[in-house]
Amino acid sequence: MRPLAEILRPQMLDEYIGQKHLVSKGAILRNAIDKGVIPSMILWGPPGVGKTTLANIIANTLLMPFYSLSAINSGVKDVRDVVDKAKQHGGNCILFIDEIHRFSKSQQDSLLGAVEKGIVTLIGATTENPSFEVISPLLSRCQVYVLKPLEKDDLAVLINKAKDYIEKTERCTVNIRQTEALMRISGGDARKLLNAIEVVCSQFLSGGAQQSVVIDITNEAVSKIIQQNLSMYDKKGENHYDIISAFIKSMRGSDPNAAVYWLARMIDSGEDPLFIARRMLILASEDIGNANPNALLLANTCFDAVNKIGYPECRIILSQTAVYLATSKKSNASYMAIDSALAEVKNSGDLPVPMHIRNAPTKLMKQLGYGDNYKYAHDYAGNFVQQQFLPDQLQGKIFYNPSDNEKENKIRADLRQKWSGIYNY
């Protein structure tokens, strides 16, 4: 049986819900579609906001042959097969690649020639920032369109569409008493919303459709039923952000057992391993920092290894790194330092660089005093000499305050000795 989300998938632009900044009358993408000439593009946005639907609608509207690949189970050979077919149609074809961020560099390279020559019009869909996940040569040949989570009014339209369809096909009555729980669960994701409605209604219709069945959708009923049917509802999507949050907080809280459990939950649901590795790389600097600088090195190595190996073997590397980060000493001092410095920049503006540490590449600059009295650290014992590096207005202000751990206590002691009388360490 086809899922409700697939059944209610819009076929025309006028049926499309959300993304008014792109597809409403006069909007940038709508204008291109109406003119019948669209660029290769990357559709960037969270799950369930209409990326695949929009690609299908564009192909239907422009009557262009449509080829679809998923980056999860397609490779260079599949791309070349589509390009060969596109050549037979004179090049007027759309190639849609879902989750294009999962394509390797070589796989993305295989698209370049066909996109540049116009053999295919590429539409890539991604939930990840294309600036980081799509190679520069391909990105430069594509227009990036940002899709937003659906708004409350959009979700309300979807709820009513689902209600009308279920009443018509199941010959029942659906009363939408409350919508807050449905909208909260959806998180702006149309697919999750429709999956939730389908699961809730199926509980009332499990004995077969009857004309007398009345379905009352309330916040309490939705919360109870969805919790009982979480894996059926959306194994790969539901709790995505809650689980990654639990994973990060378990490592921050130095609990390797919980960290490995939440890691296993993500692996079991098919989470992108690079997403997991990227989050650990951030944590290594944000929450461990100079308490254990090796954490950042290991996390970076983990990211590279996962990128090369992939599932299923990369689960071992992810686990090793998660355990290491969870059991490591913690410090957020560097993280707090840059945020404190950024706040100061916003507060005090562009303060002048002290003259003695300015660059003096020309004779005139030297005559104006640029670089005067600069002390070259390596000319002094211990390769250090006290001198002013901050603007005059910020002299003595501390941004980096080492945390209380073995490594940073040594850093604090060294700073106290070197900067006595300047910084109050």
C-alpha positions, 0 to 999 in steps of 0.5 A: 500500500502506498504511503499517504505522503506519496499519494498526496504528493502534488503534481502541479505547481499550483498544488505545491505547498510552501516555498513561496519565495521560490514558486509563487507568481513572480518568484525567481524559480517560478519565472524560470519555469514559466519561461521554460528554461531552467538552470542546473540547480541544487535544492538545499533544505531539511527533509520533507519540505518538497525537494523531490516533489519540486523536481518532479513538478518541474519535469512534468511542467516542462515535459522533459524526460526525468531520470532519478538517482539516489546517491545512496545506491548509485555510482559513476556507472549509473550516472554515465548510463543516464548521460548516454540516454540523455544524449539520445533525447538530444540532451533535453533531460533532467537528472535528479540526484537525491542526497547528492551530498553523499556522492564522492568527489569522483562521482560528482566529477562524473557529472561535470561534462554533461552539466557543462555541455547541457546534456542534462539539467542537474537537479540535486537535493541535499540536506547539507550545506552544498558549500561543503558537500558539493565540489566547487566546479559542480557548484559553480555550474548550478544555482542553489535554491534554499528550501525552508521548513514548512510554516504553520499555515502550510501544515494546516493545509496538509492536515486538511488534505489528509483529512479529506482523503482519508474520509473519502477513501475509508468512508469514515469521519475525521475530526481534527480537534487539536493540531499542536502535537501533529505540528510539533512532531512534524517539525516542518516536515510534510512527510513526517506530518502525513506519516503521523496522521496515517499512523494515528488514523490506522489505529482507529481503522484497524478493524476495517473501514466502516461508515460509522467510524469516527476518528477524533484527533487530539494532542493526547491521542497523537502523542500516545499513538505516535510514541507507541509506533515510533519505528513504524512512523518514521524510523529514519526521521523521527527524533533525528535531532533529539538523538544527535543531541543525546549523542553529543550531550552524552560525550560532553557529559563523559558517559561512553556507554550512553554515547555508544548507545545513541551512536548505535541508534543512529547507525541502525536508522541509516544516519549519514556517517559523515554527519555523525563524524562531523558532529564529533569533530565539532565537539572535539574542539568545542567541549574538549579543546586544549584539555586534550588537543589530540581529541581534535586530531583523532576526530579529524582522522575519524572524519577522513577514514569514514569518508574513505570506508563507509558502512558497515566497517566505519561503525567501528571507527565511529565507536572508537572516536565516540568512546575516546571523546566521551572519556577525554578531559573536557574544556570549553575555554577556546569556544568561550574565548572566540565568542567573547572576542566576537562580542567585544568586536561587535561592542567596540568596533574596528579598533586600530592595530597598534603601530608597532605590530602593523605591516610595513611593506613600503618605504612610506609606511616605515616613515610613518612609523609602521612597525617601529619598536616591534620586538622580534620574539626569537631575539629574546631568551625563551623566544618571548618578550612582553609587548603590546598586541591588543588595541590600546582600549583592550589592554589587559582584557582576557578572552581565553580563560583556561579551564581547570584541568591538567593541560590547561593548568600548565597553560595558565601557569605559563601565561601567568609567568609570561604576562605578569602585570599585563593579564591577571592570570 
